[in-house]
Amino acid sequence: MSSELFQNLHIMLHQLLFTKLHILKLHDIDILQLAKYIYSFTQYTLPYPITQIITFNINIHGHDTQNRSKHHITQKCIPVVSNSLRHKGPEIWCSILEEINRVKTIKSFSKHLKKQLNNKYEY
């Protein structure tokens, strides 16, 4: 029983340390990097061939839709594809707060997104 208590305490202290020092977990670092890519895509600062990986809904649907300005999320054929930039990027972008998506610089975007990612672990 005491080893289980010690292990739980160790995990809690570890999480608290990461939260207090504003250190992102590996999963959150992955999210941040993909989100920075999508931010650069929306700012038209990526080379042309890379911009062809992702498209907007307006380029898929000829008619006016509510989500026409959002990134198009394609169907996933196989599970491995679901972790690709083409699928994961737009999903992550849609999960970010609107005010963070509208900031002017990538540095400001990174700062606000790191704060959002760290806030989900606050106790």
C-alpha positions as CSV (number, residue, x, y, z in Angstrom):
1,M,0.0,0.0,0.0
2,S,2.8,2.5,0.8
3,S,4.5,1.9,-2.5
4,E,1.3,2.7,-4.4
5,L,0.9,5.9,-2.3
6,F,4.5,6.8,-3.0
7,Q,4.1,6.2,-6.8
8,N,0.9,8.4,-6.9
9,L,2.7,11.1,-4.9
10,H,5.6,10.9,-7.3
11,I,3.3,11.3,-10.4
12,M,1.5,14.2,-8.8
13,L,4.8,16.0,-7.9
14,H,6.1,15.4,-11.4
15,Q,3.0,16.9,-13.0
16,L,3.0,19.8,-10.6
17,L,6.7,20.5,-11.4
18,F,5.9,20.6,-15.2
19,T,2.9,22.8,-14.7
20,K,4.8,25.3,-12.4
21,L,7.8,25.5,-14.8
22,H,5.5,25.8,-17.8
23,I,7.1,22.8,-19.5
24,L,5.0,21.1,-22.1
25,K,4.5,17.3,-22.2
26,L,5.6,15.5,-25.4
27,H,2.1,15.2,-26.7
28,D,1.6,19.0,-26.2
29,I,4.9,19.7,-28.0
30,D,3.6,17.7,-30.9
31,I,0.4,19.7,-30.9
32,L,2.3,23.0,-30.7
33,Q,4.5,22.2,-33.6
34,L,1.6,21.1,-35.8
35,A,-0.4,24.2,-34.8
36,K,2.6,26.4,-35.7
37,Y,2.7,24.8,-39.1
38,I,-1.1,25.4,-39.6
39,Y,-0.6,29.0,-38.4
40,S,2.1,29.5,-41.0
41,F,-0.2,28.0,-43.6
42,T,-3.0,30.5,-42.8
43,Q,-0.5,33.4,-42.9
44,Y,0.7,32.2,-46.4
45,T,4.4,32.0,-45.2
46,L,5.1,28.4,-46.3
47,P,6.6,27.4,-49.7
48,Y,4.0,26.6,-52.3
49,P,4.5,22.8,-52.5
50,I,3.9,22.4,-48.7
51,T,0.7,24.5,-48.9
52,Q,-0.8,21.8,-51.2
53,I,-1.0,19.3,-48.3
54,I,-3.9,21.1,-46.7
55,T,-6.9,22.9,-48.3
56,F,-9.8,25.0,-47.1
57,N,-13.5,23.9,-47.3
58,I,-14.1,26.7,-49.8
59,N,-11.9,24.9,-52.3
60,I,-13.8,21.6,-51.8
61,H,-17.5,22.8,-51.8
62,G,-18.7,25.2,-54.5
63,H,-21.6,26.3,-52.5
64,D,-21.5,28.7,-49.5
65,T,-21.3,26.8,-46.1
66,Q,-20.9,27.9,-42.5
67,N,-17.5,26.4,-42.3
68,R,-16.1,27.5,-45.7
69,S,-13.2,29.4,-44.1
70,K,-12.1,26.4,-42.0
71,H,-9.5,23.8,-43.1
72,H,-10.9,20.7,-44.8
73,I,-10.6,17.5,-42.8
74,T,-10.5,14.6,-45.1
75,Q,-11.8,11.0,-44.5
76,K,-9.2,8.7,-42.9
77,C,-8.8,5.4,-44.8
78,I,-6.4,3.7,-42.5
79,P,-5.4,4.4,-38.8
80,V,-1.8,5.4,-39.7
81,V,-3.1,8.2,-41.9
82,S,-5.0,9.7,-38.9
83,N,-1.7,10.9,-37.4
84,S,-0.5,12.6,-40.6
85,L,-0.3,16.4,-40.9
86,R,-3.1,16.4,-43.4
87,H,-5.6,15.0,-40.9
88,K,-4.1,16.0,-37.5
89,G,-3.3,19.6,-38.4
90,P,-6.9,20.8,-39.1
91,E,-8.3,18.9,-36.1
92,I,-5.8,20.6,-33.8
93,W,-6.4,24.0,-35.4
94,C,-10.2,23.7,-34.8
95,S,-9.5,22.9,-31.1
96,I,-7.5,26.1,-30.5
97,L,-9.3,29.2,-29.1
98,E,-10.4,31.7,-31.8
99,E,-8.6,34.6,-30.2
100,I,-5.3,32.6,-30.3
101,N,-5.8,31.8,-34.0
102,R,-6.1,35.6,-34.8
103,V,-2.9,36.8,-33.3
104,K,-0.5,38.7,-35.6
105,T,2.9,36.9,-35.1
106,I,4.0,33.3,-34.8
107,K,5.8,34.2,-31.6
108,S,2.7,35.5,-30.0
109,F,0.7,32.5,-31.3
110,S,3.2,30.1,-29.7
111,K,3.2,32.0,-26.4
112,H,-0.6,32.0,-26.2
113,L,-1.0,28.4,-27.3
114,K,1.6,27.2,-24.7
115,K,-0.4,29.0,-22.1
116,Q,-3.6,27.3,-23.2
117,L,-1.9,23.9,-23.3
118,N,-0.4,24.4,-19.8
119,N,-3.7,25.6,-18.3
120,K,-5.4,22.2,-18.9
121,Y,-3.1,20.7,-16.3
122,E,-3.7,23.3,-13.6
123,Y,-5.2,22.0,-10.3
